[in-house]
Amino acid sequence: MKRLHKLDYKWIALSNTTLGMLMATINASILLIALPDIFRGIHINPLAPGNTSYLLWLILGFMVVMAVLLVSLGRLGDIYGRVRMFNLGFAVFTVFSILLSVTWMHGSAAAIWLILMRVGQGVGGALLFANSTAILTDAFPADQRGLALGVNSIAAIAGSFLGLVLGGVLGPVSWRLVFLVSVPVGVVATIWSYHSLRELAERRPAKIDWWGNATFALGLVAVMIGITYGIQPYGGHVMGWTNPFVLGTLIGGVALLVVFCVIEVHVDEPMFHLDLFRIRAFTAGNISALLAAMGRGGLQFILIIWLQGIWLPEHGYAFSQTPLWAGIYMLPLIAGFLVAGPASGWLSDRFGARPFATGGMVLAGVSFLLLIVLPVDFSYMWFALILLLNGIGMGLFASPNSAGVMNSLPPSQRGAGAGMLATFMNSASVLSIGVFFTLMIIGLASGLPHTLQHGLVAHQVPAADAARISHLPPVATLFASFLGYNPMATLLGPHVLASLPAGQAHELTGRSFFPHLISSPFHSALVYAFVFAILACAIAAVASMLRGGKDRAAEPVRSIEMATGLEPMEEVA
């Protein structure tokens, strides 16, 4: 009976943590498609001068907070109980979801309120993310963790794409539903996890490493802020990487992270044992996860812009309809994750993590290469097959890599280790957005101004207006397409459109002019972005191959146990 109860518990733990991952990641992406409805609901134009920061922080604030807090909250789980922290995550997430939905203000005040409440929601998400992997590792034996972590990882990745569809469906009905949809799930999950989950790991009372927590959080926040403002225009530049504020935050953030490493080496009870990086499987797995997330993180944005700004309008969809359909047309990517993730986790339990994690990165790299050779005005069947291949590749990688990392850790360090793994992935996602947007803007800036000016003059736009509009930062074009706005109506503005003959105005703002105009410059930008993704996947594949086998990792592990006083590990992957 006791054995049966234990068998039942691991599946209870899996269902709880999977629900937590789904809720957190769905809410991380649900705003991307629903943003136009949200901004209309609070009566603010996100593309107006000075409002771009509201747009970026609504998108990135949740992810930045998660990335910053994951290690600290994972360490707190090791000290005070992983289940306790996980249960608190459901409750915090639910409370801030309610606060997001009851916004009564309008304009800038409402935007600031939503950003702050998203930060609070991110704290709840971080509590869920930081402790779920450790809870699963405690509940499942080593030879079944690949399957469990596979289901969990794929739920997290699939949730980020399911959020796109949900945002597209709920946003037009009511923007408040985008936040309210999590509330009933959060209430039930809070009660259920409180009554069904139990602590299996022995808690290690320890002092909190306040200086380590502070320098890590401040350093990572500074880096994330620098990235966020680096992709915005500055002065006469199309991007802000030369902005003294951006340079200061990036340099200051890196300096604080260096100080964090120095502190962790010298304190008695560090937030994170840097000696764990002497474990080859742990180090290689984290490097691979970082690079895989770098390749994957910006993909959502690029595909959304591709579909909403070019392909869907060319195939008869109004710009206002493109957000929902962009999410629907990306479903093959989710299908690939859902098929490959659990299967690779189950197989890696039997044959090891290395072949599946390495092979997954190779397949993902091939899919990015195929996206480069795919015409901008593609046949959807080929697009869907490439997305499916990308999903399969990322799915093959995710669960074996997570299992390999977690199996390499001492039981007392699983919370902090899981937090570090999740931090690498979430930080890389934010960094990837900055890199992808930068490469896209560089690609567009080289060809779009001339093409745009020539096309506008050909449709009787005054030469002065055409020159002014063509030299606007390309980020305005990207954001307009991303938000499902009519790009040319946004760029031209009502005054210029009113001065044109009705036929020309209709032609410029129709479904064909902008897609045809931007196709060539956009493809050049795509090449830059996807070449970066291919390189990230290739390096991740190499790192995964070098993760080592059990025998080679065992000796470093024993030395770490002797140096840190940590208890022996049950298995090294």
C-alpha positions as CSV (number, residue, x, y, z in Angstrom):
1,M,0.0,0.0,0.0
2,K,2.8,2.3,0.9
3,R,4.5,1.6,-2.4
4,L,1.3,2.3,-4.3
5,H,0.8,5.6,-2.5
6,K,4.4,6.6,-3.4
7,L,3.7,5.6,-7.0
8,D,0.5,7.7,-7.0
9,Y,2.3,10.7,-5.5
10,K,4.9,11.2,-8.3
11,W,2.1,11.5,-10.8
12,I,0.3,14.0,-8.5
13,A,3.6,16.0,-8.3
14,L,3.9,15.9,-12.1
15,S,0.3,17.1,-12.7
16,N,0.8,19.9,-10.2
17,T,4.1,21.1,-11.6
18,T,2.9,20.8,-15.2
19,L,-0.2,22.9,-14.4
20,G,2.2,25.5,-12.8
21,M,4.4,25.5,-15.9
22,L,1.5,25.9,-18.3
23,M,-0.1,28.7,-16.3
24,A,3.2,30.6,-16.0
25,T,4.3,30.3,-19.6
26,I,0.8,30.9,-21.1
27,N,0.8,34.2,-19.2
28,A,4.3,35.0,-20.4
29,S,3.1,35.1,-24.0
30,I,-0.6,35.7,-23.8
31,L,-0.1,39.4,-24.1
32,L,1.8,39.3,-27.3
33,I,-1.3,38.8,-29.5
34,A,-3.7,40.6,-27.1
35,L,-1.6,43.8,-26.8
36,P,-3.6,45.8,-29.4
37,D,-6.8,45.1,-27.5
38,I,-5.2,45.9,-24.1
39,F,-3.9,49.3,-25.3
40,R,-7.2,50.1,-26.9
41,G,-8.9,49.2,-23.6
42,I,-6.7,51.6,-21.6
43,H,-6.9,54.3,-24.3
44,I,-3.2,54.6,-25.2
45,N,-1.3,54.4,-28.5
46,P,1.8,52.3,-27.9
47,L,3.5,53.6,-31.0
48,A,3.2,57.3,-30.1
49,P,6.5,59.0,-29.1
50,G,7.4,58.2,-25.5
51,N,5.0,55.2,-25.3
52,T,7.3,52.5,-26.7
53,S,8.7,51.8,-23.2
54,Y,5.2,50.8,-22.0
55,L,5.0,48.4,-24.9
56,L,8.4,46.8,-24.2
57,W,8.0,46.6,-20.4
58,L,4.6,45.0,-20.7
59,I,6.2,42.3,-23.0
60,L,9.5,41.9,-21.1
61,G,8.7,42.8,-17.5
62,F,7.3,39.4,-16.6
63,M,10.3,37.6,-18.2
64,V,12.9,39.9,-16.6
65,V,11.5,39.4,-13.1
66,M,11.3,35.7,-13.6
67,A,14.9,35.6,-14.8
68,V,16.2,37.7,-11.9
69,L,14.4,35.8,-9.1
70,L,14.7,32.2,-10.2
71,V,18.0,31.3,-8.5
72,S,17.2,33.1,-5.2
73,L,13.7,31.5,-4.9
74,G,15.1,28.1,-5.8
75,R,17.7,28.5,-3.0
76,L,14.9,29.6,-0.6
77,G,13.1,26.4,-1.6
78,D,16.1,24.4,-0.5
79,I,16.1,26.2,2.8
80,Y,12.4,26.6,3.7
81,G,10.8,23.9,1.6
82,R,10.2,23.6,-2.2
83,V,6.5,22.7,-1.9
84,R,5.9,25.7,0.4
85,M,7.5,28.0,-2.1
86,F,5.7,26.4,-5.0
87,N,2.3,26.7,-3.2
88,L,3.0,30.4,-2.5
89,G,3.7,30.8,-6.2
90,F,0.2,29.7,-7.2
91,A,-1.3,32.1,-4.6
92,V,0.8,35.1,-5.6
93,F,0.2,34.5,-9.3
94,T,-3.6,34.4,-8.8
95,V,-3.7,37.5,-6.7
96,F,-1.8,39.6,-9.3
97,S,-3.9,38.1,-12.1
98,I,-7.0,39.5,-10.3
99,L,-5.3,42.9,-9.8
100,L,-4.4,43.0,-13.5
101,S,-8.0,42.5,-14.6
102,V,-9.5,45.1,-12.3
103,T,-7.5,48.1,-13.7
104,W,-9.8,51.1,-13.5
105,M,-7.4,53.8,-14.9
106,H,-6.6,54.9,-18.4
107,G,-3.6,56.2,-20.3
108,S,-0.1,56.2,-18.9
109,A,-1.4,55.5,-15.3
110,A,-3.1,52.4,-16.5
111,A,0.0,51.3,-18.4
112,I,2.2,51.7,-15.4
113,W,-0.3,49.8,-13.2
114,L,-0.3,46.9,-15.7
115,I,3.5,46.8,-15.8
116,L,3.8,46.8,-12.0
117,M,1.1,44.1,-11.6
118,R,2.9,42.0,-14.3
119,V,6.0,42.3,-12.2
120,G,4.1,40.9,-9.2
121,Q,2.7,38.1,-11.5
122,G,6.3,37.4,-12.5
123,V,7.2,36.8,-8.9
124,G,4.5,34.2,-8.7
125,G,5.8,32.7,-11.9
126,A,9.3,32.6,-10.6
127,L,8.2,30.7,-7.5
128,L,6.5,28.1,-9.7
129,F,9.4,27.8,-12.1
130,A,12.2,27.8,-9.6
131,N,10.8,24.9,-7.5
132,S,8.9,22.7,-10.0
133,T,11.9,20.9,-11.4
134,A,13.3,20.2,-7.9
135,I,9.9,18.8,-6.8
136,L,9.8,16.5,-9.7
137,T,13.5,15.4,-9.2
138,D,12.6,14.6,-5.6
139,A,9.4,12.7,-6.5
140,F,10.7,10.5,-9.4
141,P,13.5,7.9,-9.3
142,A,16.5,8.7,-11.5
143,D,15.5,6.3,-14.2
144,Q,12.2,8.0,-14.7
145,R,13.1,11.7,-14.4
146,G,13.6,12.2,-18.2
147,L,10.0,11.4,-18.9
148,A,8.7,13.5,-16.0
149,L,11.0,16.5,-16.8
150,G,10.1,16.0,-20.5
151,V,6.4,16.5,-19.8
152,N,7.2,19.5,-17.6
153,S,9.6,21.1,-20.1
154,I,7.3,20.6,-23.0
155,A,4.4,22.0,-21.0
156,A,6.5,25.1,-20.4
157,I,7.5,25.5,-24.1
158,A,4.1,24.6,-25.5
159,G,2.4,27.0,-23.0
160,S,4.4,29.9,-24.6
161,F,2.7,29.2,-27.9
162,L,-0.7,28.3,-26.5
163,G,-0.7,31.7,-24.9
164,L,-0.6,33.3,-28.4
165,V,-3.8,31.5,-29.4
166,L,-5.6,32.3,-26.2
167,G,-4.6,36.0,-26.4
168,G,-5.9,36.1,-29.9
169,V,-9.2,34.5,-28.9
170,L,-9.9,36.4,-25.6
171,G,-8.5,39.8,-26.4
172,P,-11.2,40.8,-29.0
173,V,-13.9,39.7,-26.5
174,S,-12.5,41.7,-23.6
175,W,-8.9,42.6,-22.8
176,R,-9.6,41.9,-19.1
177,L,-10.3,38.2,-19.9
178,V,-6.6,37.9,-20.9
179,F,-5.7,38.2,-17.2
180,L,-8.9,36.7,-15.7
181,V,-8.5,33.4,-17.5
182,S,-5.8,32.4,-15.0
183,V,-7.8,33.2,-11.9
184,P,-10.1,30.1,-11.6
185,V,-7.2,27.9,-12.6
186,G,-5.0,29.6,-10.0
187,V,-7.5,29.3,-7.2
188,V,-8.1,25.6,-7.8
189,A,-4.4,24.9,-8.2
190,T,-3.5,26.7,-5.0
191,I,-5.9,24.6,-3.0
192,W,-5.0,21.4,-4.7
193,S,-1.3,21.8,-4.4
194,Y,-1.6,22.8,-0.8
195,H,-3.5,19.6,0.0
196,S,-1.8,17.1,-2.3
197,L,2.0,18.0,-2.4
198,R,4.4,17.2,0.4
199,E,8.0,17.8,1.2
200,L,10.2,14.8,0.3
201,A,13.6,16.5,0.5
202,E,15.2,17.3,3.8
203,R,15.4,21.1,4.4
204,R,18.8,22.5,5.1
205,P,18.5,25.4,7.5
206,A,20.9,28.1,6.3
207,K,21.6,31.8,6.4
208,I,20.4,33.8,3.5
209,D,23.2,35.1,1.3
210,W,21.9,38.7,1.2
211,W,24.9,40.2,-0.6
212,G,24.9,37.5,-3.2
213,N,21.1,37.8,-3.8
214,A,21.4,41.6,-4.0
215,T,24.3,41.7,-6.5
216,F,22.9,39.0,-8.6
217,A,19.4,40.6,-8.8
218,L,20.7,44.1,-9.4
219,G,23.3,42.9,-12.0
220,L,20.8,40.9,-14.0
221,V,18.2,43.6,-13.8
222,A,20.7,46.2,-15.1
223,V,21.7,43.9,-18.1
224,M,18.0,43.3,-18.9
225,I,17.2,47.0,-18.8
226,G,20.2,47.7,-21.1
227,I,18.9,45.2,-23.6
228,T,15.4,46.5,-23.4
229,Y,16.4,50.1,-24.2
230,G,19.2,49.0,-26.6
231,I,16.6,48.0,-29.3
232,Q,14.9,51.4,-29.1
233,P,15.9,54.4,-31.2
234,Y,18.3,56.9,-29.7
235,G,19.1,60.3,-31.1
236,G,19.6,59.9,-34.8
237,H,20.4,56.2,-34.5
238,V,18.0,53.4,-35.4
239,M,18.9,51.7,-32.1
240,G,20.2,52.7,-28.7
241,W,23.3,50.6,-28.3
242,T,25.4,53.8,-28.2
243,N,23.1,55.4,-25.6
244,P,25.3,56.2,-22.5
245,F,22.4,54.9,-20.3
246,V,22.4,51.6,-22.2
247,L,26.1,51.3,-22.0
248,G,26.2,52.2,-18.4
249,T,23.5,49.6,-17.4
250,L,25.2,46.9,-19.4
251,I,28.7,47.5,-18.1
252,G,27.4,48.1,-14.5
253,G,25.3,45.0,-14.7
254,V,28.2,42.8,-15.8
255,A,30.4,44.3,-13.1
256,L,27.8,43.5,-10.4
257,L,27.6,39.9,-11.7
258,V,31.4,39.6,-11.4
259,V,31.1,40.9,-7.9
260,F,28.4,38.3,-7.3
261,C,30.8,35.5,-8.4
262,V,33.5,36.8,-6.0
263,I,31.0,36.9,-3.1
264,E,29.8,33.4,-3.8
265,V,33.3,32.0,-3.6
266,H,34.0,33.6,-0.2
267,V,30.8,33.3,1.8
268,D,30.2,30.3,4.0
269,E,26.7,29.6,2.8
270,P,26.4,31.0,-0.8
271,M,23.2,31.4,-2.7
272,F,24.7,29.2,-5.4
273,H,27.7,26.8,-5.1
274,L,29.8,27.8,-8.1
275,D,31.8,24.6,-7.6
276,L,28.9,22.8,-9.2
277,F,30.1,24.1,-12.5
278,R,33.0,21.7,-12.1
279,I,30.4,19.0,-12.9
280,R,30.7,18.5,-16.6
281,A,27.1,17.4,-17.1
282,F,25.8,20.4,-15.2
283,T,28.0,23.0,-17.0
284,A,27.4,21.5,-20.5
285,G,23.7,21.2,-19.9
286,N,23.4,24.9,-18.7
287,I,25.4,26.1,-21.7
288,S,23.3,24.1,-24.1
289,A,20.1,25.4,-22.4
290,L,21.3,29.0,-22.7
291,L,22.1,28.7,-26.4
292,A,19.0,26.7,-27.3
293,A,16.9,29.4,-25.6
294,M,18.9,32.1,-27.5
295,G,18.0,30.4,-30.8
296,R,14.4,29.8,-29.8
297,G,13.6,33.0,-27.8
298,G,13.3,35.5,-30.6
299,L,11.7,33.0,-33.0
300,Q,8.2,33.8,-31.8
301,F,8.6,37.5,-32.6
302,I,10.1,36.9,-36.0
303,L,7.4,34.5,-37.0
304,I,4.7,36.8,-35.7
305,I,6.0,39.7,-37.7
306,W,6.5,37.5,-40.8
307,L,2.9,36.3,-40.6
308,Q,1.2,39.5,-39.5
309,G,3.1,42.0,-41.6
310,I,3.5,40.0,-44.9
311,W,2.1,36.6,-45.4
312,L,-1.4,36.8,-43.9
313,P,-2.3,40.2,-45.5
314,E,-1.1,38.8,-48.8
315,H,-3.4,35.9,-48.4
316,G,-6.6,37.9,-47.8
317,Y,-6.5,38.6,-44.0
318,A,-7.2,42.1,-42.7
319,F,-4.4,43.5,-40.6
320,S,-6.8,43.6,-37.6
321,Q,-7.4,39.8,-38.0
322,T,-3.7,38.8,-38.2
323,P,-2.9,38.5,-34.5
324,L,-5.3,35.6,-33.9
325,W,-4.4,33.8,-37.2
326,A,-0.7,34.2,-36.6
327,G,-1.1,32.1,-33.4
328,I,-3.2,29.5,-35.2
329,Y,-0.8,29.1,-38.1
330,M,2.1,28.5,-35.6
331,L,0.4,25.5,-34.1
332,P,2.6,23.0,-35.9
333,L,5.5,24.2,-33.7
334,I,3.5,23.2,-30.6
335,A,2.6,19.9,-32.1
336,G,6.3,19.1,-32.6
337,F,7.1,20.0,-29.0
338,L,4.2,17.8,-27.7
339,V,5.2,14.8,-29.7
340,A,9.0,14.9,-29.2
341,G,9.2,16.1,-25.6
342,P,7.7,13.2,-23.6
343,A,9.1,10.6,-26.1
344,S,12.6,11.9,-25.9
345,G,12.4,12.1,-22.1
346,W,11.3,8.4,-21.9
347,L,14.0,7.3,-24.3
348,S,16.7,9.3,-22.6
349,D,15.9,7.5,-19.3
350,R,17.0,4.3,-21.1
351,F,19.7,5.4,-23.6
352,G,21.1,8.6,-22.0
353,A,20.6,12.3,-22.6
354,R,23.4,13.0,-25.0
355,P,22.2,11.6,-28.3
356,F,18.7,13.1,-28.0
357,A,19.8,16.5,-26.7
358,T,22.6,16.7,-29.4
359,G,20.3,15.4,-32.2
360,G,17.6,17.9,-31.2
361,M,19.9,20.8,-31.6
362,V,21.0,19.6,-35.0
363,L,17.4,19.3,-36.2
364,A,16.6,22.7,-34.8
365,G,19.6,24.2,-36.7
366,V,18.5,22.5,-39.9
367,S,15.0,24.0,-39.5
368,F,16.4,27.5,-39.2
369,L,18.4,26.9,-42.4
370,L,15.2,25.8,-44.2
371,L,13.5,29.0,-43.0
372,I,16.2,31.0,-44.7
373,V,15.7,29.3,-48.0
374,L,11.9,29.4,-47.7
375,P,10.4,32.2,-49.9
376,V,8.9,35.1,-48.0
377,D,5.6,34.4,-49.8
378,F,5.7,30.7,-49.0
379,S,3.4,27.7,-49.5
380,Y,1.9,27.1,-46.0
381,M,2.5,23.3,-46.2
382,W,6.3,23.8,-46.3
383,F,6.1,26.4,-43.6
384,A,4.1,24.1,-41.3
385,L,6.5,21.2,-41.9
386,I,9.5,23.4,-41.1
387,L,7.8,24.6,-37.9
388,L,7.0,21.0,-37.0
389,L,10.7,20.0,-37.5
390,N,11.8,22.9,-35.3
391,G,9.3,21.9,-32.6
392,I,10.5,18.3,-32.8
393,G,14.2,19.4,-32.5
394,M,13.6,21.6,-29.5
395,G,11.4,19.0,-28.0
396,L,14.0,16.3,-28.4
397,F,16.5,18.6,-26.6
398,A,14.5,20.0,-23.7
399,S,13.7,17.1,-21.4
400,P,16.9,15.0,-21.8
401,N,19.0,18.1,-21.2
402,S,16.9,19.0,-18.0
403,A,17.2,15.5,-16.7
404,G,20.9,15.4,-17.3
405,V,21.4,18.6,-15.4
406,M,19.2,17.7,-12.5
407,N,20.6,14.1,-12.1
408,S,24.1,15.6,-11.8
409,L,23.2,17.7,-8.7
410,P,23.4,16.8,-5.0
411,P,19.9,16.6,-3.5
412,S,20.4,19.6,-1.3
413,Q,21.3,21.8,-4.3
414,R,18.4,20.8,-6.6
415,G,16.4,23.9,-5.9
416,A,19.3,26.3,-6.6
417,G,20.4,24.2,-9.5
418,A,17.0,24.2,-11.1
419,G,16.8,27.9,-10.5
420,M,20.1,28.4,-12.3
421,L,19.0,26.3,-15.2
422,A,15.7,28.2,-15.5
423,T,17.6,31.5,-15.1
424,F,19.8,30.6,-18.0
425,M,16.8,29.8,-20.2
426,N,14.7,32.9,-19.2
427,S,17.6,35.3,-19.3
428,A,18.5,33.9,-22.8
429,S,15.0,34.4,-24.0
430,V,15.1,38.2,-23.1
431,L,18.6,38.4,-24.5
432,S,17.5,36.6,-27.7
433,I,14.7,39.1,-28.2
434,G,17.3,41.9,-28.1
435,V,19.6,40.1,-30.5
436,F,16.9,39.1,-33.0
437,F,15.4,42.6,-33.0
438,T,18.9,44.1,-33.4
439,L,19.7,41.9,-36.3
440,M,16.3,42.4,-37.9
441,I,16.7,46.2,-37.6
442,I,20.2,46.1,-39.1
443,G,18.9,44.1,-42.0
444,L,15.9,46.4,-42.6
445,A,17.9,49.6,-42.2
446,S,20.2,48.6,-45.1
447,G,17.4,48.3,-47.6
448,L,14.0,49.5,-46.3
449,P,14.5,53.3,-46.4
450,H,15.3,53.5,-50.2
451,T,12.5,50.9,-51.1
452,L,10.0,52.7,-48.9
453,Q,10.8,56.2,-50.2
454,H,10.6,55.0,-53.8
455,G,7.3,53.2,-53.2
456,L,5.7,56.2,-51.5
457,V,6.7,58.7,-54.1
458,A,5.4,56.4,-56.8
459,H,1.9,56.7,-55.1
460,Q,1.9,60.5,-55.0
461,V,3.1,60.9,-51.4
462,P,5.0,64.3,-51.3
463,A,8.7,63.9,-51.6
464,A,9.4,65.6,-48.2
465,D,6.9,63.3,-46.4
466,A,8.2,60.2,-48.2
467,A,11.8,61.1,-47.2
468,R,10.7,61.7,-43.6
469,I,8.7,58.5,-43.3
470,S,11.4,56.4,-45.0
471,H,14.0,57.5,-42.4
472,L,11.8,56.6,-39.4
473,P,13.5,53.9,-37.2
474,P,12.6,50.4,-38.6
475,V,11.6,49.4,-35.1
476,A,8.4,51.4,-35.7
477,T,7.6,49.3,-38.7
478,L,8.3,46.1,-36.8
479,F,6.2,47.1,-33.8
480,A,3.3,48.1,-36.0
481,S,3.4,44.7,-37.8
482,F,3.8,42.9,-34.5
483,L,0.8,44.6,-33.0
484,G,-1.5,43.8,-35.9
485,Y,-1.9,47.5,-36.8
486,N,-2.0,48.6,-40.5
487,P,1.7,49.5,-40.9
488,M,1.3,52.1,-43.7
489,A,-1.7,53.8,-42.0
490,T,0.5,54.0,-38.8
491,L,3.5,55.3,-40.6
492,L,1.8,57.8,-42.9
493,G,-0.6,59.2,-40.3
494,P,-4.1,60.7,-40.9
495,H,-2.8,64.1,-42.2
496,V,-0.7,62.6,-45.0
497,L,-3.4,60.1,-46.0
498,A,-6.0,62.9,-46.1
499,S,-3.9,64.9,-48.5
500,L,-3.7,62.0,-51.1
501,P,-6.2,61.0,-53.7
502,A,-8.7,58.4,-52.3
503,G,-7.5,55.7,-54.7
504,Q,-3.8,56.2,-53.8
505,A,-4.6,56.2,-50.0
506,H,-6.6,53.0,-50.4
507,E,-3.8,51.4,-52.3
508,L,-1.1,52.4,-49.8
509,T,-3.1,51.1,-46.8
510,G,-4.4,48.0,-48.6
511,R,-3.3,44.4,-48.0
512,S,-0.8,44.2,-50.8
513,F,1.4,47.4,-50.8
514,F,3.2,47.0,-47.5
515,P,3.9,43.2,-47.9
516,H,5.2,43.6,-51.4
517,L,7.3,46.6,-50.3
518,I,8.9,45.0,-47.3
519,S,9.4,41.5,-48.6
520,S,12.9,41.9,-50.0
521,P,14.4,43.9,-47.0
522,F,12.6,41.6,-44.6
523,H,14.2,38.5,-46.1
524,S,17.7,40.1,-45.8
525,A,16.9,40.7,-42.1
526,L,15.6,37.2,-41.7
527,V,18.9,35.8,-43.0
528,Y,20.9,37.7,-40.3
529,A,18.5,36.5,-37.5
530,F,18.4,32.9,-38.5
531,V,22.1,32.6,-39.2
532,F,22.6,33.6,-35.5
533,A,20.0,31.0,-34.5
534,I,21.9,28.3,-36.5
535,L,25.2,29.2,-34.8
536,A,23.5,29.1,-31.4
537,C,22.1,25.6,-32.1
538,A,25.4,24.4,-33.5
539,I,27.3,25.4,-30.4
540,A,24.6,24.0,-28.2
541,A,24.9,20.7,-30.0
542,V,28.7,20.6,-29.4
543,A,28.3,21.5,-25.8
544,S,25.7,18.7,-25.4
545,M,28.1,16.2,-27.0
546,L,30.8,17.2,-24.5
547,R,28.5,16.7,-21.4
548,G,30.5,13.5,-20.6
549,G,29.3,10.1,-19.3
550,K,28.6,8.9,-15.8
551,D,32.1,7.6,-15.1
552,R,33.9,10.7,-16.2
553,A,31.6,13.0,-14.2
554,A,31.8,10.9,-11.0
555,E,35.3,12.1,-9.9
556,P,34.6,15.8,-10.0
557,V,31.4,15.2,-8.1
558,R,33.2,13.4,-5.3
559,S,35.7,16.3,-5.0
560,I,32.9,18.8,-4.8
561,E,31.2,16.8,-2.1
562,M,34.5,16.9,-0.1
563,A,35.0,20.6,-0.7
564,T,31.5,21.8,0.1
565,G,30.3,19.2,2.6
566,L,27.3,18.4,0.4
567,E,25.8,15.0,0.7
568,P,26.5,12.4,-2.0
569,M,24.5,12.4,-5.2
570,E,22.4,9.4,-6.1
571,E,23.3,9.6,-9.8
572,V,25.3,11.6,-12.2
573,A,24.0,11.9,-15.8
